[in-house]
């Protein structure tokens, strides 16, 4: 059992454990931190397998962009965020734990990549003598086109469902109706008022003022 296989088991275990924490913890902040760790662990698995482009894209796109979208969705849901804003110190242990695990994974990944002469699996891109990105594009849009499109549809449905959850009517909330805004007329917003012109009296000069005893 070489170091690469041990690192693969460690990263896979961390990814599974953090993924289970995403759906099991009740605090949305803890769930978001667990999801960040899940993405990072899966990215380390891709790097060990020799798919560097997928690993880097997973960190840049999902951790850097999709997680921001998830945070906006969490903030727009009907969640009482007042207790969450009180005492950020209690979230510090979970944040430190996630940061320490990510640091350990980076150190292990650096050590594995230094000692590993070949990737954990057969590098199909190197065997085809083409860049990794080109091989991935050919595989996605030819052999795996149907699963790729299916995943895209599922993600689109998930985004629409998340936005739909935020459109629930809440008591005391203000809403905008785009249809009413588009049908508005100038007479509904502007009212012309006719007033008689009044000539103001000229200002009195200082010498004309009477001094009363």
Backbone as JSON Lines, residues from 0, in Angstrom:
{"i":0,"aa":"X","n":[0.85,-1.2,0.0],"ca":[0.0,0.0,0.0],"c":[0.89,1.24,0.0]}
{"i":1,"aa":"X","n":[0.89,1.98,-1.1],"ca":[1.77,3.12,-1.22],"c":[1.11,4.37,-0.63]}
{"i":2,"aa":"X","n":[1.87,5.45,-0.62],"ca":[1.4,6.7,-0.03],"c":[0.24,7.3,-0.81]}
{"i":3,"aa":"X","n":[0.25,7.15,-2.13],"ca":[-0.83,7.71,-2.94],"c":[-2.17,7.06,-2.61]}
{"i":4,"aa":"X","n":[-2.17,5.76,-2.43],"ca":[-3.42,5.07,-2.1],"c":[-3.91,5.46,-0.7]}
{"i":5,"aa":"X","n":[-2.98,5.61,0.24],"ca":[-3.36,6.04,1.6],"c":[-3.96,7.45,1.56]}
{"i":6,"aa":"X","n":[-3.33,8.34,0.79],"ca":[-3.86,9.7,0.67],"c":[-5.24,9.69,0.01]}
{"i":7,"aa":"X","n":[-5.43,8.79,-0.97],"ca":[-6.74,8.68,-1.61],"c":[-7.8,8.27,-0.6]}
{"i":8,"aa":"X","n":[-7.48,7.31,0.26],"ca":[-8.44,6.87,1.28],"c":[-8.74,8.01,2.25]}
{"i":9,"aa":"X","n":[-7.71,8.76,2.65],"ca":[-7.91,9.86,3.6],"c":[-8.79,10.95,2.99]}
{"i":10,"aa":"X","n":[-8.5,11.34,1.75],"ca":[-9.29,12.39,1.09],"c":[-10.73,11.92,0.86]}
{"i":11,"aa":"X","n":[-10.9,10.67,0.46],"ca":[-12.25,10.16,0.23],"c":[-13.05,10.11,1.53]}
{"i":12,"aa":"X","n":[-12.39,9.7,2.62],"ca":[-13.08,9.67,3.91],"c":[-13.47,11.07,4.36]}
{"i":13,"aa":"X","n":[-12.58,12.04,4.18],"ca":[-12.9,13.42,4.55],"c":[-14.04,13.97,3.71]}
{"i":14,"aa":"X","n":[-14.06,13.64,2.42],"ca":[-15.14,14.1,1.54],"c":[-16.48,13.51,1.95]}
{"i":15,"aa":"X","n":[-16.5,12.21,2.25],"ca":[-17.76,11.56,2.65],"c":[-18.24,12.09,3.99]}
{"i":16,"aa":"X","n":[-17.32,12.25,4.95],"ca":[-17.72,12.74,6.28],"c":[-18.26,14.17,6.2]}
{"i":17,"aa":"X","n":[-17.59,15.02,5.46],"ca":[-18.05,16.4,5.35],"c":[-19.36,16.49,4.56]}
{"i":18,"aa":"X","n":[-19.54,15.62,3.55],"ca":[-20.8,15.6,2.8],"c":[-21.96,15.16,3.69]}
{"i":19,"aa":"X","n":[-21.73,14.19,4.55],"ca":[-22.77,13.79,5.49],"c":[-23.08,14.91,6.48]}
{"i":20,"aa":"X","n":[-22.05,15.68,6.85],"ca":[-22.28,16.8,7.78],"c":[-23.13,17.88,7.13]}
{"i":21,"aa":"X","n":[-23.01,18.05,5.8],"ca":[-23.79,19.08,5.1],"c":[-25.29,18.82,5.26]}
{"i":22,"aa":"X","n":[-25.71,17.58,5.19],"ca":[-27.13,17.25,5.24],"c":[-27.61,16.87,6.64]}
{"i":23,"aa":"X","n":[-26.71,16.82,7.61],"ca":[-27.1,16.39,8.95],"c":[-27.07,17.52,9.98]}
{"i":24,"aa":"X","n":[-26.2,18.5,9.81],"ca":[-26.13,19.58,10.79],"c":[-27.33,20.52,10.6]}
{"i":25,"aa":"X","n":[-27.75,21.16,11.68],"ca":[-28.9,22.05,11.64],"c":[-28.51,23.5,11.37]}
{"i":26,"aa":"X","n":[-27.3,23.86,11.75],"ca":[-26.87,25.24,11.56],"c":[-26.43,25.45,10.11]}
{"i":27,"aa":"X","n":[-27.0,26.42,9.38],"ca":[-26.6,26.62,7.98],"c":[-25.15,27.06,7.83]}
{"i":28,"aa":"X","n":[-24.6,27.77,8.8],"ca":[-23.19,28.18,8.72],"c":[-22.28,26.96,8.78]}
{"i":29,"aa":"X","n":[-22.57,26.03,9.66],"ca":[-21.79,24.8,9.74],"c":[-21.95,23.98,8.46]}
{"i":30,"aa":"X","n":[-23.14,23.98,7.88],"ca":[-23.35,23.24,6.64],"c":[-22.53,23.84,5.5]}
{"i":31,"aa":"X","n":[-22.45,25.16,5.44],"ca":[-21.66,25.81,4.39],"c":[-20.18,25.49,4.55]}
{"i":32,"aa":"X","n":[-19.68,25.54,5.78],"ca":[-18.28,25.19,6.02],"c":[-17.99,23.74,5.67]}
{"i":33,"aa":"X","n":[-18.92,22.86,5.99],"ca":[-18.75,21.44,5.62],"c":[-18.75,21.25,4.11]}
{"i":34,"aa":"X","n":[-19.57,22.03,3.42],"ca":[-19.6,21.92,1.96],"c":[-18.3,22.41,1.33]}
{"i":35,"aa":"X","n":[-17.71,23.45,1.91],"ca":[-16.4,23.91,1.43],"c":[-15.36,22.8,1.58]}
{"i":36,"aa":"X","n":[-15.37,22.14,2.73],"ca":[-14.42,21.03,2.94],"c":[-14.69,19.88,1.98]}
{"i":37,"aa":"X","n":[-15.94,19.63,1.66],"ca":[-16.27,18.57,0.71],"c":[-15.7,18.87,-0.67]}
{"i":38,"aa":"X","n":[-15.91,20.09,-1.15],"ca":[-15.37,20.48,-2.45],"c":[-13.84,20.38,-2.47]}
{"i":39,"aa":"X","n":[-13.21,20.83,-1.4],"ca":[-11.75,20.82,-1.37],"c":[-11.22,19.39,-1.34]}
{"i":40,"aa":"X","n":[-11.86,18.5,-0.61],"ca":[-11.41,17.11,-0.55],"c":[-11.57,16.42,-1.9]}
{"i":41,"aa":"X","n":[-12.68,16.68,-2.57],"ca":[-12.88,16.09,-3.9],"c":[-11.86,16.65,-4.89]}
{"i":42,"aa":"X","n":[-11.52,17.94,-4.76],"ca":[-10.49,18.51,-5.63],"c":[-9.14,17.83,-5.42]}
{"i":43,"aa":"X","n":[-8.82,17.52,-4.18],"ca":[-7.58,16.78,-3.91],"c":[-7.61,15.4,-4.55]}
{"i":44,"aa":"X","n":[-8.76,14.76,-4.55],"ca":[-8.89,13.45,-5.22],"c":[-8.63,13.58,-6.71]}
{"i":45,"aa":"X","n":[-9.16,14.62,-7.33],"ca":[-8.92,14.82,-8.76],"c":[-7.44,15.06,-9.04]}
{"i":46,"aa":"X","n":[-6.78,15.81,-8.18],"ca":[-5.35,16.08,-8.39],"c":[-4.52,14.81,-8.28]}
{"i":47,"aa":"X","n":[-4.87,13.95,-7.34],"ca":[-4.13,12.68,-7.21],"c":[-4.38,11.8,-8.43]}
{"i":48,"aa":"X","n":[-5.6,11.84,-8.96],"ca":[-5.94,11.01,-10.12],"c":[-5.33,11.52,-11.41]}
{"i":49,"aa":"X","n":[-4.68,12.69,-11.39],"ca":[-4.04,13.22,-12.57],"c":[-4.9,14.19,-13.36]}
{"i":50,"aa":"X","n":[-6.1,14.54,-12.84],"ca":[-6.98,15.5,-13.53],"c":[-6.8,16.86,-12.87]}
{"i":51,"aa":"X","n":[-5.68,17.51,-13.2],"ca":[-5.37,18.79,-12.54],"c":[-6.38,19.87,-12.91]}
{"i":52,"aa":"X","n":[-6.83,19.87,-14.15],"ca":[-7.79,20.89,-14.57],"c":[-9.1,20.8,-13.79]}
{"i":53,"aa":"X","n":[-9.59,19.57,-13.59],"ca":[-10.82,19.39,-12.84],"c":[-10.65,19.83,-11.38]}
{"i":54,"aa":"X","n":[-9.5,19.5,-10.79],"ca":[-9.26,19.89,-9.41],"c":[-9.22,21.39,-9.22]}
{"i":55,"aa":"X","n":[-8.49,22.07,-10.1],"ca":[-8.4,23.53,-10.0],"c":[-9.75,24.18,-10.31]}
{"i":56,"aa":"X","n":[-10.46,23.66,-11.31],"ca":[-11.78,24.22,-11.65],"c":[-12.77,24.02,-10.51]}
{"i":57,"aa":"X","n":[-12.66,22.91,-9.81],"ca":[-13.57,22.65,-8.69],"c":[-13.35,23.67,-7.58]}
{"i":58,"aa":"X","n":[-12.1,24.02,-7.33],"ca":[-11.81,24.99,-6.28],"c":[-12.22,26.4,-6.72]}
{"i":59,"aa":"X","n":[-11.86,26.77,-7.94],"ca":[-12.14,28.13,-8.4],"c":[-13.63,28.37,-8.63]}
{"i":60,"aa":"X","n":[-14.29,27.4,-9.29],"ca":[-15.69,27.61,-9.68],"c":[-16.63,27.33,-8.52]}
{"i":61,"aa":"X","n":[-16.5,26.17,-7.9],"ca":[-17.47,25.79,-6.88],"c":[-17.19,26.49,-5.55]}
{"i":62,"aa":"X","n":[-15.96,26.4,-5.07],"ca":[-15.66,27.05,-3.79],"c":[-15.72,28.57,-3.93]}
{"i":63,"aa":"X","n":[-15.27,29.11,-5.07],"ca":[-15.22,30.55,-5.21],"c":[-16.49,31.19,-5.72]}
{"i":64,"aa":"X","n":[-17.32,30.45,-6.47],"ca":[-18.51,31.06,-7.08],"c":[-19.8,30.41,-6.61]}
{"i":65,"aa":"X","n":[-19.89,29.1,-6.69],"ca":[-21.13,28.42,-6.33],"c":[-21.42,28.57,-4.84]}
{"i":66,"aa":"X","n":[-20.38,28.57,-4.02],"ca":[-20.6,28.75,-2.58],"c":[-21.17,30.13,-2.28]}
{"i":67,"aa":"X","n":[-20.77,31.14,-3.05],"ca":[-21.36,32.47,-2.87],"c":[-22.85,32.44,-3.21]}
{"i":68,"aa":"X","n":[-23.21,31.72,-4.27],"ca":[-24.62,31.57,-4.62],"c":[-25.38,30.86,-3.51]}
{"i":69,"aa":"X","n":[-24.8,29.81,-2.95],"ca":[-25.46,29.11,-1.85],"c":[-25.66,30.03,-0.65]}
{"i":70,"aa":"X","n":[-24.68,30.88,-0.37],"ca":[-24.81,31.81,0.75],"c":[-25.95,32.8,0.51]}
{"i":71,"aa":"X","n":[-26.09,33.29,-0.72],"ca":[-27.19,34.2,-1.02],"c":[-28.53,33.49,-0.87]}
{"i":72,"aa":"X","n":[-28.61,32.23,-1.29],"ca":[-29.85,31.49,-1.15],"c":[-30.18,31.29,0.32]}
{"i":73,"aa":"X","n":[-29.18,30.96,1.13],"ca":[-29.41,30.78,2.56],"c":[-29.89,32.07,3.2]}
{"i":74,"aa":"X","n":[-29.31,33.2,2.77],"ca":[-29.72,34.48,3.35],"c":[-31.13,34.87,2.92]}
{"i":75,"aa":"X","n":[-31.57,34.46,1.71],"ca":[-32.89,34.83,1.23],"c":[-33.99,33.93,1.77]}
{"i":76,"aa":"X","n":[-33.63,32.75,2.28],"ca":[-34.65,31.87,2.84],"c":[-35.18,32.44,4.14]}
{"i":77,"aa":"X","n":[-36.34,31.95,4.54],"ca":[-37.01,32.45,5.75],"c":[-36.36,31.81,6.97]}
{"i":78,"aa":"X","n":[-35.16,32.29,7.31],"ca":[-34.4,31.76,8.44],"c":[-34.17,32.88,9.43]}
{"i":79,"aa":"X","n":[-34.35,32.57,10.68],"ca":[-34.11,33.57,11.72],"c":[-32.61,33.71,11.89]}
{"i":80,"aa":"X","n":[-32.05,34.75,11.28],"ca":[-30.61,34.95,11.29],"c":[-30.14,35.78,12.47]}
{"i":81,"aa":"X","n":[-31.08,36.28,13.26],"ca":[-30.67,37.1,14.41],"c":[-29.82,36.31,15.4]}
{"i":82,"aa":"X","n":[-30.21,35.09,15.8],"ca":[-29.32,34.33,16.7],"c":[-27.99,33.98,16.06]}
{"i":83,"aa":"X","n":[-27.97,33.83,14.7],"ca":[-26.72,33.47,14.03],"c":[-25.72,34.61,14.08]}
{"i":84,"aa":"X","n":[-26.23,35.85,14.08],"ca":[-25.33,36.99,14.09],"c":[-24.73,37.28,15.45]}
{"i":85,"aa":"X","n":[-25.29,36.66,16.46],"ca":[-24.82,36.9,17.82],"c":[-23.74,35.89,18.18]}
{"i":86,"aa":"X","n":[-22.59,36.38,18.57],"ca":[-21.52,35.5,19.04],"c":[-20.89,34.67,17.96]}
{"i":87,"aa":"X","n":[-20.14,35.32,17.08],"ca":[-19.45,34.56,16.03],"c":[-18.32,33.7,16.6]}
{"i":88,"aa":"X","n":[-17.99,33.92,17.86],"ca":[-16.9,33.14,18.46],"c":[-17.27,31.66,18.53]}
{"i":89,"aa":"X","n":[-18.56,31.38,18.68],"ca":[-18.95,29.97,18.79],"c":[-18.76,29.22,17.48]}
{"i":90,"aa":"X","n":[-18.67,29.95,16.35],"ca":[-18.4,29.3,15.07],"c":[-16.9,29.12,14.84]}
{"i":91,"aa":"X","n":[-16.09,29.7,15.69],"ca":[-14.64,29.62,15.49],"c":[-14.1,28.2,15.53]}
{"i":92,"aa":"X","n":[-14.52,27.34,16.47],"ca":[-13.97,25.97,16.47],"c":[-14.23,25.21,15.18]}
{"i":93,"aa":"X","n":[-15.44,25.34,14.63],"ca":[-15.75,24.64,13.37],"c":[-14.92,25.2,12.23]}
{"i":94,"aa":"X","n":[-14.79,26.54,12.19],"ca":[-13.98,27.15,11.14],"c":[-12.51,26.75,11.25]}
{"i":95,"aa":"X","n":[-11.99,26.72,12.47],"ca":[-10.6,26.29,12.65],"c":[-10.41,24.83,12.29]}
{"i":96,"aa":"X","n":[-11.39,24.0,12.62],"ca":[-11.3,22.58,12.27],"c":[-11.25,22.39,10.76]}
{"i":97,"aa":"X","n":[-12.12,23.1,10.04],"ca":[-12.13,23.01,8.57],"c":[-10.82,23.53,7.99]}
{"i":98,"aa":"X","n":[-10.31,24.64,8.53],"ca":[-9.05,25.19,8.04],"c":[-7.89,24.24,8.29]}
{"i":99,"aa":"X","n":[-7.85,23.61,9.46],"ca":[-6.75,22.68,9.79],"c":[-6.82,21.45,8.87]}
{"i":100,"aa":"X","n":[-8.02,20.93,8.66],"ca":[-8.15,19.76,7.78],"c":[-7.71,20.1,6.36]}
{"i":101,"aa":"X","n":[-8.1,21.27,5.87],"ca":[-7.68,21.69,4.52],"c":[-6.18,21.87,4.45]}
{"i":102,"aa":"X","n":[-5.56,22.41,5.5],"ca":[-4.1,22.58,5.51],"c":[-3.41,21.22,5.5]}
{"i":103,"aa":"X","n":[-3.9,20.28,6.29],"ca":[-3.31,18.94,6.31],"c":[-3.45,18.27,4.95]}
{"i":104,"aa":"X","n":[-4.61,18.44,4.32],"ca":[-4.8,17.84,3.0],"c":[-3.86,18.45,1.97]}
{"i":105,"aa":"X","n":[-3.64,19.76,2.05],"ca":[-2.69,20.38,1.11],"c":[-1.28,19.86,1.32]}
{"i":106,"aa":"X","n":[-0.86,19.72,2.58],"ca":[0.5,19.22,2.85],"c":[0.64,17.77,2.38]}
{"i":107,"aa":"X","n":[-0.38,16.96,2.65],"ca":[-0.33,15.56,2.19],"c":[-0.32,15.5,0.67]}
{"i":108,"aa":"X","n":[-1.12,16.36,0.03],"ca":[-1.16,16.36,-1.43],"c":[0.18,16.77,-2.03]}
{"i":109,"aa":"X","n":[0.82,17.76,-1.43],"ca":[2.14,18.18,-1.93],"c":[3.15,17.03,-1.79]}
{"i":110,"aa":"X","n":[3.13,16.36,-0.64],"ca":[4.04,15.25,-0.43],"c":[3.78,14.09,-1.38]}
{"i":111,"aa":"X","n":[2.51,13.81,-1.65],"ca":[2.18,12.71,-2.55],"c":[2.6,13.04,-3.98]}
{"i":112,"aa":"X","n":[2.33,14.29,-4.42],"ca":[2.68,14.67,-5.78],"c":[4.19,14.68,-5.99]}
{"i":113,"aa":"X","n":[4.94,14.97,-4.93],"ca":[6.39,14.97,-5.07],"c":[6.91,13.54,-5.23]}
{"i":114,"aa":"X","n":[6.38,12.61,-4.47],"ca":[6.86,11.24,-4.5],"c":[6.22,10.39,-5.59]}
{"i":115,"aa":"X","n":[5.1,10.84,-6.14],"ca":[4.37,10.04,-7.11],"c":[4.85,10.4,-8.52]}
{"i":116,"aa":"X","n":[5.44,9.45,-9.2],"ca":[5.94,9.68,-10.55],"c":[4.84,9.6,-11.58]}
{"i":117,"aa":"X","n":[3.85,8.76,-11.34],"ca":[2.71,8.62,-12.25],"c":[1.45,8.82,-11.44]}
{"i":118,"aa":"X","n":[0.35,9.26,-12.06],"ca":[-0.89,9.45,-11.32],"c":[-1.46,8.12,-10.85]}
{"i":119,"aa":"X","n":[-2.47,8.24,-9.97],"ca":[-3.06,7.05,-9.38],"c":[-3.71,6.16,-10.44]}
{"i":120,"aa":"X","n":[-4.28,6.77,-11.46],"ca":[-4.9,6.02,-12.55],"c":[-4.19,6.33,-13.86]}
{"i":121,"aa":"X","n":[-4.54,5.59,-14.89],"ca":[-3.93,5.81,-16.19],"c":[-4.37,7.15,-16.76]}
{"i":122,"aa":"X","n":[-3.4,7.95,-17.17],"ca":[-3.69,9.28,-17.7],"c":[-4.1,9.13,-19.16]}
{"i":123,"aa":"X","n":[-5.41,9.25,-19.42],"ca":[-5.91,9.08,-20.78],"c":[-5.44,10.2,-21.69]}
{"i":124,"aa":"X","n":[-5.32,11.4,-21.15],"ca":[-4.87,12.53,-21.97],"c":[-3.43,12.33,-22.42]}
{"i":125,"aa":"X","n":[-2.59,11.86,-21.51],"ca":[-1.2,11.63,-21.88],"c":[-1.08,10.47,-22.87]}
{"i":126,"aa":"X","n":[-1.93,9.47,-22.71],"ca":[-1.89,8.35,-23.65],"c":[-2.34,8.78,-25.05]}
{"i":127,"aa":"X","n":[-3.28,9.73,-25.11],"ca":[-3.73,10.23,-26.41],"c":[-2.85,11.34,-26.94]}
{"i":128,"aa":"X","n":[-1.86,11.76,-26.18],"ca":[-0.9,12.8,-26.57],"c":[-1.61,14.12,-26.88]}
{"i":129,"aa":"X","n":[-2.58,14.48,-26.01],"ca":[-3.28,15.75,-26.11],"c":[-3.34,16.38,-24.73]}
{"i":130,"aa":"X","n":[-3.55,17.67,-24.64],"ca":[-3.65,18.31,-23.32],"c":[-4.84,17.79,-22.53]}
{"i":131,"aa":"X","n":[-4.75,17.93,-21.21],"ca":[-5.78,17.43,-20.32],"c":[-7.12,18.13,-20.57]}
{"i":132,"aa":"X","n":[-7.08,19.43,-20.81],"ca":[-8.32,20.19,-21.04],"c":[-8.99,19.75,-22.34]}
{"i":133,"aa":"X","n":[-8.21,19.54,-23.38],"ca":[-8.78,19.11,-24.66],"c":[-9.41,17.73,-24.55]}
{"i":134,"aa":"X","n":[-8.73,16.83,-23.83],"ca":[-9.29,15.49,-23.65],"c":[-10.6,15.54,-22.88]}
{"i":135,"aa":"X","n":[-10.65,16.39,-21.86],"ca":[-11.87,16.53,-21.06],"c":[-13.02,17.07,-21.9]}
{"i":136,"aa":"X","n":[-12.74,18.07,-22.75],"ca":[-13.79,18.64,-23.6],"c":[-14.31,17.61,-24.59]}
{"i":137,"aa":"X","n":[-13.41,16.85,-25.19],"ca":[-13.85,15.81,-26.13],"c":[-14.7,14.76,-25.43]}
{"i":138,"aa":"X","n":[-14.3,14.37,-24.22],"ca":[-15.06,13.33,-23.51],"c":[-16.43,13.83,-23.08]}
{"i":139,"aa":"X","n":[-16.51,15.09,-22.63],"ca":[-17.79,15.62,-22.16],"c":[-18.79,15.79,-23.29]}
{"i":140,"aa":"X","n":[-18.34,16.28,-24.42],"ca":[-19.27,16.62,-25.5],"c":[-19.41,15.53,-26.55]}
{"i":141,"aa":"X","n":[-18.83,14.37,-26.32],"ca":[-19.01,13.24,-27.24],"c":[-19.51,12.0,-26.49]}
{"i":142,"aa":"X","n":[-18.65,11.4,-25.7],"ca":[-18.99,10.14,-25.03],"c":[-19.95,10.35,-23.88]}
{"i":143,"aa":"X","n":[-19.76,11.43,-23.1],"ca":[-20.56,11.66,-21.9],"c":[-21.48,12.87,-22.08]}
{"i":144,"aa":"X","n":[-21.98,13.1,-23.29],"ca":[-22.83,14.26,-23.53],"c":[-24.16,14.15,-22.79]}
{"i":145,"aa":"X","n":[-24.79,12.97,-22.81],"ca":[-26.08,12.81,-22.14],"c":[-25.98,12.99,-20.62]}
{"i":146,"aa":"X","n":[-25.03,12.35,-19.94],"ca":[-24.91,12.62,-18.49],"c":[-24.57,14.08,-18.19]}
{"i":147,"aa":"X","n":[-23.77,14.69,-19.05],"ca":[-23.4,16.1,-18.84],"c":[-24.63,17.01,-18.95]}
{"i":148,"aa":"X","n":[-25.45,16.8,-19.96],"ca":[-26.66,17.59,-20.12],"c":[-27.67,17.29,-19.01]}
{"i":149,"aa":"X","n":[-27.73,16.03,-18.57],"ca":[-28.64,15.68,-17.48],"c":[-28.26,16.4,-16.19]}
{"i":150,"aa":"X","n":[-26.96,16.44,-15.91],"ca":[-26.5,17.16,-14.72],"c":[-26.8,18.65,-14.83]}
{"i":151,"aa":"X","n":[-26.66,19.2,-16.04],"ca":[-26.97,20.62,-16.23],"c":[-28.46,20.9,-15.98]}
{"i":152,"aa":"X","n":[-29.33,20.01,-16.45],"ca":[-30.77,20.19,-16.22],"c":[-31.09,20.09,-14.74]}
{"i":153,"aa":"X","n":[-30.48,19.14,-14.05],"ca":[-30.73,18.98,-12.61],"c":[-30.29,20.22,-11.84]}
{"i":154,"aa":"X","n":[-29.14,20.77,-12.18],"ca":[-28.68,21.99,-11.52],"c":[-29.6,23.17,-11.82]}
{"i":155,"aa":"X","n":[-30.08,23.25,-13.04],"ca":[-31.01,24.34,-13.39],"c":[-32.31,24.23,-12.6]}
{"i":156,"aa":"X","n":[-32.84,23.02,-12.5],"ca":[-34.05,22.81,-11.71],"c":[-33.82,23.15,-10.25]}
{"i":157,"aa":"X","n":[-32.64,22.81,-9.73],"ca":[-32.32,23.12,-8.33],"c":[-32.26,24.63,-8.09]}
{"i":158,"aa":"X","n":[-31.68,25.36,-9.03],"ca":[-31.61,26.82,-8.89],"c":[-33.01,27.43,-8.96]}
{"i":159,"aa":"X","n":[-33.84,26.95,-9.9],"ca":[-35.21,27.47,-9.99],"c":[-36.0,27.16,-8.73]}
{"i":160,"aa":"X","n":[-35.82,25.96,-8.18],"ca":[-36.52,25.61,-6.94],"c":[-36.07,26.48,-5.78]}
{"i":161,"aa":"X","n":[-34.76,26.78,-5.71],"ca":[-34.27,27.63,-4.63],"c":[-34.82,29.05,-4.74]}
{"i":162,"aa":"X","n":[-34.89,29.56,-5.97],"ca":[-35.46,30.9,-6.16],"c":[-36.95,30.9,-5.85]}
{"i":163,"aa":"X","n":[-37.65,29.81,-6.19],"ca":[-39.08,29.72,-5.91],"c":[-39.36,29.74,-4.42]}
{"i":164,"aa":"X","n":[-38.47,29.12,-3.64],"ca":[-38.65,29.13,-2.19],"c":[-38.61,30.52,-1.61]}
{"i":165,"aa":"X","n":[-37.9,31.42,-2.25],"ca":[-37.79,32.78,-1.74],"c":[-38.98,33.65,-2.13]}
{"i":166,"aa":"X","n":[-39.86,33.16,-3.01],"ca":[-41.0,33.94,-3.46],"c":[-42.25,33.72,-2.63]}
{"i":167,"aa":"X","n":[-42.12,33.09,-1.49],"ca":[-43.27,32.88,-0.63],"c":[-43.72,34.21,-0.04]}
{"i":168,"aa":"X","n":[-45.04,34.36,0.08],"ca":[-45.59,35.59,0.64],"c":[-45.44,35.57,2.15]}
{"i":169,"aa":"X","n":[-44.84,36.62,2.67],"ca":[-44.65,36.76,4.12],"c":[-45.46,37.92,4.62]}
{"i":170,"aa":"X","n":[-45.98,37.79,5.8],"ca":[-46.79,38.85,6.39],"c":[-45.92,40.07,6.68]}
{"i":171,"aa":"X","n":[-46.36,41.21,6.19],"ca":[-45.62,42.44,6.41],"c":[-44.51,42.69,5.4]}
{"i":172,"aa":"X","n":[-44.34,41.8,4.45],"ca":[-43.29,41.98,3.46],"c":[-43.78,42.8,2.27]}
{"i":173,"aa":"X","n":[-42.89,43.5,1.64],"ca":[-43.2,44.31,0.47],"c":[-42.76,43.58,-0.78]}
{"i":174,"aa":"X","n":[-43.63,43.61,-1.79],"ca":[-43.35,42.92,-3.04],"c":[-43.52,43.87,-4.21]}
{"i":175,"aa":"X","n":[-42.86,43.57,-5.29],"ca":[-42.99,44.32,-6.53],"c":[-43.7,43.46,-7.57]}
{"i":176,"aa":"X","n":[-44.6,44.1,-8.31],"ca":[-45.3,43.43,-9.4],"c":[-44.81,44.0,-10.72]}
{"i":177,"aa":"X","n":[-43.95,43.27,-11.44],"ca":[-43.42,43.82,-12.7],"c":[-44.51,44.14,-13.71]}
{"i":178,"aa":"X","n":[-45.63,43.38,-13.7],"ca":[-46.7,43.65,-14.64],"c":[-47.34,45.01,-14.4]}
{"i":179,"aa":"X","n":[-47.6,45.31,-13.13],"ca":[-48.17,46.62,-12.8],"c":[-47.18,47.75,-13.12]}
{"i":180,"aa":"X","n":[-45.92,47.5,-12.92],"ca":[-44.92,48.52,-13.23],"c":[-44.83,48.77,-14.74]}
{"i":181,"aa":"X","n":[-45.02,47.72,-15.53],"ca":[-44.94,47.9,-16.99],"c":[-46.19,48.59,-17.54]}
{"i":182,"aa":"X","n":[-47.34,48.41,-16.87],"ca":[-48.59,49.01,-17.35],"c":[-48.84,50.41,-16.81]}
{"i":183,"aa":"X","n":[-47.93,50.95,-16.06],"ca":[-48.15,52.26,-15.45],"c":[-48.18,53.35,-16.52]}
{"i":184,"aa":"X","n":[-48.99,54.39,-16.3],"ca":[-49.11,55.51,-17.22],"c":[-48.57,56.77,-16.57]}
{"i":185,"aa":"X","n":[-48.31,57.77,-17.41],"ca":[-47.75,59.01,-16.87],"c":[-48.73,59.7,-15.94]}
{"i":186,"aa":"X","n":[-50.03,59.58,-16.24],"ca":[-51.03,60.23,-15.39],"c":[-51.11,59.6,-14.01]}
{"i":187,"aa":"X","n":[-50.66,58.34,-13.9],"ca":[-50.68,57.69,-12.6],"c":[-49.52,58.15,-11.7]}
{"i":188,"aa":"X","n":[-48.51,58.68,-12.29],"ca":[-47.33,59.06,-11.52],"c":[-47.13,60.57,-11.42]}
{"i":189,"aa":"X","n":[-47.63,61.33,-12.43],"ca":[-47.4,62.77,-12.46],"c":[-48.76,63.48,-12.45]}
{"i":190,"aa":"X","n":[-48.93,64.46,-11.61],"ca":[-50.16,65.24,-11.54],"c":[-49.82,66.71,-11.76]}
{"i":191,"aa":"X","n":[-50.48,67.31,-12.74],"ca":[-50.27,68.71,-13.05],"c":[-51.21,69.56,-12.19]}
{"i":192,"aa":"X","n":[-50.69,70.51,-11.47],"ca":[-51.44,71.39,-10.58],"c":[-51.34,72.81,-11.11]}
{"i":193,"aa":"X","n":[-52.52,73.46,-11.36],"ca":[-52.55,74.83,-11.86],"c":[-52.72,75.8,-10.69]}
{"i":194,"aa":"X","n":[-51.82,76.72,-10.58],"ca":[-51.84,77.69,-9.49],"c":[-51.73,79.1,-10.08]}
{"i":195,"aa":"X","n":[-52.46,80.08,-9.47],"ca":[-52.38,81.47,-9.91],"c":[-51.04,82.06,-9.51]}
{"i":196,"aa":"X","n":[-50.49,82.83,-10.44],"ca":[-49.21,83.47,-10.16],"c":[-49.42,84.65,-9.22]}
{"i":197,"aa":"X","n":[-48.65,84.73,-8.2],"ca":[-48.71,85.81,-7.22],"c":[-47.4,86.55,-7.24]}
{"i":198,"aa":"X","n":[-47.5,87.88,-7.47],"ca":[-46.29,88.68,-7.52],"c":[-45.84,88.98,-6.09]}
{"i":199,"aa":"X","n":[-44.65,88.63,-5.75],"ca":[-44.2,88.87,-4.38],"c":[-43.99,90.36,-4.12]}
{"i":200,"aa":"X","n":[-44.22,90.78,-2.89],"ca":[-44.03,92.18,-2.5],"c":[-42.54,92.5,-2.48]}
{"i":201,"aa":"X","n":[-42.18,93.74,-2.91],"ca":[-40.76,94.1,-2.88],"c":[-40.25,94.18,-1.45]}
{"i":202,"aa":"X","n":[-39.04,93.83,-1.23],"ca":[-38.49,93.88,0.14],"c":[-38.37,95.31,0.63]}
{"i":203,"aa":"X","n":[-38.67,95.54,1.89],"ca":[-38.58,96.88,2.48],"c":[-37.14,97.25,2.72]}
{"i":204,"aa":"X","n":[-36.83,98.55,2.43],"ca":[-35.47,98.99,2.65],"c":[-35.26,99.37,4.12]}
{"i":205,"aa":"X","n":[-34.01,99.48,4.5],"ca":[-33.71,99.75,5.92],"c":[-34.13,101.14,6.34]}
{"i":206,"aa":"X","n":[-34.05,102.15,5.42],"ca":[-34.41,103.52,5.78],"c":[-35.89,103.72,5.88]}
{"i":207,"aa":"X","n":[-36.68,102.89,5.27],"ca":[-38.14,103.06,5.27],"c":[-38.79,102.48,6.5]}
{"i":208,"aa":"X","n":[-38.04,101.77,7.27],"ca":[-38.62,101.14,8.45],"c":[-38.88,102.17,9.53]}
{"i":209,"aa":"X","n":[-40.03,102.11,10.17],"ca":[-40.36,103.06,11.24],"c":[-39.83,102.56,12.55]}
{"i":210,"aa":"X","n":[-39.32,103.48,13.29],"ca":[-38.78,103.14,14.61],"c":[-39.81,103.56,15.62]}
{"i":211,"aa":"X","n":[-40.4,102.66,16.27],"ca":[-41.41,102.97,17.28],"c":[-40.77,103.14,18.63]}
{"i":212,"aa":"X","n":[-41.26,104.18,19.4],"ca":[-40.68,104.4,20.74],"c":[-41.05,103.25,21.67]}
